[in-house]
Amino acid sequence: MQEADRQVLSDFEVLRGIAGCGEDTGRDEFDRLWYWLFPVVVSLSKEKIKKLWDCTTPRWIEGLITIEEAENALRSYRELLKEPGTFVLDFLPPRSWRIRIFGSLVVTYIGSDNSIHHRLLSLDSSDASAENLQDLLLQEPELSQLGRVDRLPTAIR
């Protein structure tokens, strides 16, 4: 199976989990899914976010992942945390947050205290209007190295 195919299957699994459905989607499940997905689509229509989304080498935005997947991306072999400053950028499912700010990017990173942190990025602030969002992220003192999410199915690992 190609990497792109695994990515699509993984995204479908996350979307099904958000909607709470299996192969078939009813109206309630579709409404729940669209309630979350529409703001993500709106965010991706913004040029500064679209540039990050379109960049695949390196992959800046991991996409539709869970908190567990984001945190696992920051762990190396044997559950040890990677270097402080390692981060992943993603759209977390709505159940992951107590507040409902859908369509916003979340940075999950290892702080200088060697623990995992999650921070909602404000895309409407004056700093976020910068031309190059990649440079803006890397100017943050706590963010220095882009992490990766392992998308291999559990049975293949």
Secondary structure, DSSP 8 states (H G I E B T S, - for coil): --HHHHHHHHHHHHHHHHHT-SSS--HHHHHHHHHHHHHHHHHHTSHHHHHHHH-BTTB-EEEE--HHHHHHHTB-GGG-B--TTEEEEEE--GGG-SS--TT--EEEEE-TTSSEEEEE--SSSTGGGSS-HHHHHHHSTT--EE-----S-TTT-
